[in-house]
Amino acid sequence: MSAVVKRFPLRLDTHDGRIDMTHGSGGRAMAQLIDELFVKHFDNALLRQANDQAAFDVTAGRMVMSVDGHVIYPPFFPGGDIGSLSVHGTINDVAMSGAIPRYLSAGFILEEGFPLADLDRIVASMGEAANAAGVPVVTGDTKVVEKGKGDGVFITTTGIGVVPEGVRISGDQARPGDLILLSGSIGDHGVAIMSSRENLEFETSIESDSASLHRLVEKMVDCAPTIHCLRDPTRGGVATTLNELAMQSQVGMRLTESEIPVKPAVASACELLGLDPLYVANEGKLLCICSKQDAEQLLPVMRDDPLGRESRIIGEVVEDPHHFVQMETLFGGSRVVDWLSGEQLPRIC
Amino acid sequence: MKYVDEFRQHKLAKRLSAAIKDESDPSRNYNLMEFCGGHTHAIFRYGVQDLMPDNVKFVHGPGCPVCVLPIKRIDEAIHLVEAEQVILCTYGDLLRVPASGRNSLIKVKADGGDVRMVYSTQDALRIARENPDREVVFLAIGFETTTPPSAVAIQQANAEGLKNFSLFCNHVLTPAAIQNILESPEVREIGSVSIDGFFGPSHVSSIIGSRPYEFFAEEFQRPVVIAGFEPLDVMQSALMLIRQLNQGRYEVENEYTRVVSRDGNQKAQQRVADVFELRRSFEWRGLGTVPYSALKIKKTYQLFDAEKRFPLPVSQAKDVKGCECPSILRGAKRPTDCKLFGTVCTPENPMGSCMVSSEGACAAYWSYGRFRQPVQQRA
């Protein structure tokens, strides 16, 4: 007989087990879930301290902090899952200030009955994404809600990062004469999600572009610390993001449709569903607004990074008291590219 | 995108633009009404107006099925959800259409009503199969394009013996509406609106063919060109209309020959005729009561007719005061002529139906064309 009694004699059943209310009760079942699932995948020194908070030293200077809730349905989709997305999304929000992301926190809201196998897969994917990005999840929280009070799994992540000296990137810094750069093709994430929703039933080879952009941003900031604005065009797409920036900076914008890359499969899916790719979500693209001189320097640097290979100048910032984003269409006319209103719903005839 | 990009080519657009400038008579105006919301959307999305000379103007018609649905029908649909506790399935655009008392289906859904957005009648049938203990109603709207799928759904439900499925029929007919516009006093007697020619619907015509327009081209002496929904289709059709007008002709011509024939899709027509019959009259938002302008479900299939299955209250709902949707739908006014446009009525908070669907003239003006006539500059 062994003298050491195992803390949890039976291993967590990540094959057929399901989340039940005890996993959120603060008792032994929760401790086991944390140990055998969360700590296993997120493993790092700060988390292993097993305190209710992570303690770390800070450097002098400016820090940024950002939070993002993830409720995506379905949780697994072509090119990613809610786990990796919750890491990429928050890292990107931190990075869009020019900051270097340092630490993440993760809060899970789990619905009673959620398969532990799925949770294991999601947390493993989160761990991999955090590891690949070099940004560890250092503190976390788990709550369980009764069946019917949630939708499987919701994940909220918070990220903090450090802004390099002299960098002042902000949405209100766009100036007339600036150029607008886009790091690649648009609409991939939204189309990948839509194709995996059961009531749509269309097949596509498109995968979500979900990715951490902080290394690309780091190179860009190194090359041109005077970048004016950075933002990742997630919900609402490029159109909505540019409208936000135009409003914040009190300027107008002019885009050239022919310069905006859209993959043929994305264009076809949008055509079929009556959507406009400009309004479809991205999770691995960024928009950059900077002076002409900076743009010339930045383009080769961006194109040198795997996540920015298709970077293009898609338009310019202009003076406009109405803060309209306008676009010269491929067809040769022009139109306003407005804010997204409501959900982007398919046209019906 | 093969077979799509070809119809959006800049080079051809420039050539057509030059031909239109060349052939149009600078001493007159060409007011061309596009009946369909699909054309309205294409004109704005691609900036087609920029490629037209100043005297060739697009007049936006009533061809958006969401826009012409009167408030009281939405009220009735809400009644089905709230009082009859049905699962109401409908196309997404309808969710935000304002009902009376500033209500809408999306608000009813937020209050716990079981309203589901579907992409096809097949989704509604599936929901009915999956919920045998609940009544499932498909709120059917649309012109001749969306009618055949509704007919098929009813026939399928009948064949399957699906007892909990019914359809709330709001299908309307295009030729009746065009005729109504041409007969309206503004157009006919007062002459305050001149509509010189029509872009005929594209998808609708793929079903009904080009023949149904022949009567009123002759009767009202206005040319009709059946036009596809791509921007080059619209420009080519504009050129064809201008040529007819210059030559004093008023014929039905078909630009959209790759899809539309003179007789249309006869199989689809047969399905529709099997299941539906003409309504004596139907109220359109904007046009008022138009005789024989809509369809209802035949007696043979009345089991699947939500109007027969559930008692519906008579709603006295009226459109919002000051809303110019009625005149805008007839082409008598432009969205910017409406006092509510861009002030209290925006796509986020639509007061009238033309602001709801992206095919509605007001929403298209707001989203794509605003910079042409900034709101601030209106008198």
Interface residues (C-beta under 8 A of the other chain):
Chain A: N199 L200 P264 A267 S268 E271 D276 H322 F324 Q326 E328 T329 L330 F331 G332 G333 S334 R335 V336 D338 S341 G342 E343 L345 P346 R347 I348 C349
Chain B: M1 V4 R8 Q9 H10 A13 K14 S17 G37 G38 H41 F44 R45 Y46 G47 V48 Q49 D50 L51 P65 V66 Y91 G92 D93 L95 R96 M117 V118 Y119 D123 I141 G142 F143 T145 T146 H203 P231 T346 P347 E348 S357 S358 E359 W366 S367 Y368 G369 R370 F371 P374
